[in-house]
Structures are given as C-alpha cells and as structure tokens.
C-alpha cells in the first residue's frame, strides 16, 4: 500500500475512537473545503466498524446516494481494499458489504435530501452512523439517524462545511458538542498535506464574500451585503466576438405578476456570452402577458438563430408546455438557490459566463442583488428576476453529463 501522509488533525480524526473512545460518543469535523476532513473521517469510520464489530449493520448517509458514492465511497473503498478488505456492492439494495478476516459487516446507504427522507431510515438498527455533509440534511433525518444507533458501543461520525451561525446543526451539535459527548475538530486547508500551494491558491480564488468565509476560512458566517460583491463592470463585462458562435441557448425566469426575464447566450471558445436579453415588467407596463405572447417574445429574441435548449424556471409548467408545443427543446432548471449562486459566482469569476454591456437589466440587478437582512441564507426578493435566469443558466452548465458517475471501484454481486 502506498504511504498516505496525514496531518495531526487528520490523525486525530482517524484515531479518536482508539485514544478517546471512552470519553466521546461522536466526532464532528467541520471547516474549509478540501481540508481532508471527509477522507480521514470516512476511513476512520470503516476501520472502527471493522475492528469493533462483526455481523452488524451501519448507516452511511449523504445528501444524495450519488453524492455519497462520489464524495465518500469513491475515495474510501480503494483504500480499504489496499488494506486487504473485500468490498462488495449490492446497488439495488444500496448496500456495501465489507469483509476483513472473519469479520463481515453491512453498510446501508441513505440520501437525506428532504424532510420525507427520515422515513427511509426509520425502523433500522445500527451499530454506528456516518453523516457526510450533515448540515445539508434536514434536522429530522439527522435526528432519526442518530436515534437508530442503539447497539452497545455505537458511535456517530459527522462532517460538514459551515453554513450560517443560526443553522440548526451549528446550534445543536457544534455549540453543544461537550454536552453531547462529541469530539469537535475544525479543519482548514492547511490540515490537508495532499494540497499543493497552487491548488490552495486556486480554491481561494474560486470564492468571494460569504462563500469565501465559509468554504475557505471555514467560518459559520452570516450572509450579508451584496450577493455578487466581487462584480465590477470594467473587469467582468466585455463584448462577444464578431464571428458566429458555436451554439445558442436561452435562459428564462417566467413571471406574470412579477417581471419575466430571458437571456440569449452564445458560446465562443468555451465561454458563454449573454449577448441580448428580454425583460418585461407587467406592473410597470400595466398589462400581463399570456404564455403565447411570451413564446412569441422568446422567438423574437432568438431571431433566426438555432436555439438548442431553453432553460426554464421549473415552476412555470404552463409556459414549459407552450414552449414544447412551439417546438423548443426545454430543460427544467435546477432551482437550488445557494448552490446556484455559488455556481454563478464561480462561472463569472472564471470567465465561463460573460455578461455583455448590452444586457442592462441583468447588470442593473447584479449591482443591487443583496442578502436578506438578519443573516438569513437567502437573497432578498428584489432585483432578482434576471438573477434567477442567470442562475438557472449557470446551473445548467454545471449539470453532470448523462450517464453520471459509475461506481467501478467495487465488485458487484449478481
């Protein structure tokens, strides 16, 4: 097995159950992205389970099973196999069976994406649970998972990136770690010896504002001020090249009583330029438009161009139907607001999307789009219509290609 370097913080996460197992019932690891907390904690969980139990069941939880396989198992299982353990996946059962020597344990995978997910884990009995990105899961799911650990000697493993200081996980687990007999370990990128100085620099440049404080500094920081506080017209605005682009797309935030915003996007050499836009405020104009009228407005925006896809607000069911009837290929947008804002900021800073100076409504909203007062993790519902269609478009670019992640790292039982 190749040598793996661990920092002092990672070694503490790896061995806490050996050194302080009688003192703690859980470990909580939070902090910066790419700080090595997920790898060291995940490896620790499986080593503890295989050395402490035989014939038991364990829960392995993530926001989704796909993200769990990608973020945790995709890195941990190869290391377990290098240590001589046999790992067999039963995908139809969301089950991983691990054998080491004569010991054999079952690890069931769960996705905690919404409040209904708590029902999936209810009734199970576990000797231990790993919760990856615990702060992204509903409180009901996390509490139900914790309640399932009723075997003598059972323990909990939790990791997450920081959210806001009012987040329930911060208040109930991190602030009360001592009360809950949990070892709390805070990670920074300096705690991951596998990261080079160049990689650290790149990650620091990816984020700004609230996301920099949370994902680079590892702070449970409140959202405040402008959402895109880094944006400057002179730095980020430029005209599209004169030659014909490779592809055309349109993004849509649909509105009847509220404004409707459409963006026309062209692709030049890996960068998508918002070259034109349509913005209609029914309140200011004194008249609401029908779906048919909006379809015609979108057609005029596209002109004679071949529009390959229209990315649309997923709640606009009637307009989506009208577009499809008119012959457009429609993609329902991902409406995860915080992920969308992060993705948009990264795309703007990296130059993958560019807003042309002609898109005045988008630029106007960009410079006024701000967080809700009081540190809420939500943007204010003002100046947000072009911002929504911009976010939908950025998320569509970040969407995984069809086929997705293939879990080729384990043997399959038939």
HUPE-V540334 format. One line per field, one symbol per residue. ss: DSSP state (H for helix, E for strand, C for the rest). phi: phi as a letter, one per 40 degrees, with the letter a starting at -180 (. if undefined). burial: # if it has 16 or more other ideal C-beta (glycine too) atoms within 10 Angstrom, else .. Layout:
BEGIN
ss=???
phi=???
burial=???
END
This chain:
BEGIN
ss=CCCCCCCHHHHHHHHHHHHCCCCCCEEEEEECCCCCHHHHHHHHHHHHHHHHCCCCEEEEEECCHHHHHHHHHHHHHHHHHHCCCEEEEEHHHCEEEEEECCEEEEEEEEECCCHHHHHHHCCCCECEEEEECHHHCCHHHHHHHHHCECCCCCEEEEEECCCCCCCHHHHHHHCCCCCCCEEEEEECHHHCCCCCHHHHHHHHHHCCHHHHHHHCCCCCCCCCCECCCCCCHHHHECCCCCCCCCEEEEEEECCCCCCEEEEEEEEECCEEEEEEEEEECHHHHCCCCCHHHHHHHHHHHHCCCCCCEEEECCCCHHHHHHHHHCCCCEEECCCCHHHHHHHHHHHHHHCCEEECCCCHHHHHHHCCCEECCCCCCCECCCCCHHHHHHHHHHHHHHCCCCCCCCCCCCEECC
phi=.ccbcbccccccccbdcccbcccbbabbbbhccfcgcccccccdcccccccbbagbbbbbbacbcccccccbcdccddcccccgccbbbbccbfbbbbbbgccabbbccbbbcacccdccccgcbbcibbbcfdccccdccccccccccbcdgcabbbbaccbcccccccccbccbdcccfbcbbbbbcccbccccccccccccccbafccccccbcgccbccagccbcccbdccbcaccdcccccababbbbcabcccbbbbcbbbbfgbcbccaababbccccgacbcdcccccccccccfcccccabcbdcccdccdcccccchccbbcccbccccccdccdcccccgcbbbccccccccdcdcbcbcccggccacccafbcccccccdcccccccccdhgcbcccbcbcb
burial=.....##.##.######......###########################.##..##########.#######..##.###...#.#.#....#####.#..###########...##.##..#.#############.###.###.##....###########..#.##..##..#..#.########.##..#....#..#..###########.######...###.#....##..#....#..########...##########..##########........#.#..##..#..##....#.#####..#..##.##....#.##.##.....##########...####..#.###.##..###.....#.#...###############.........#.##....
END
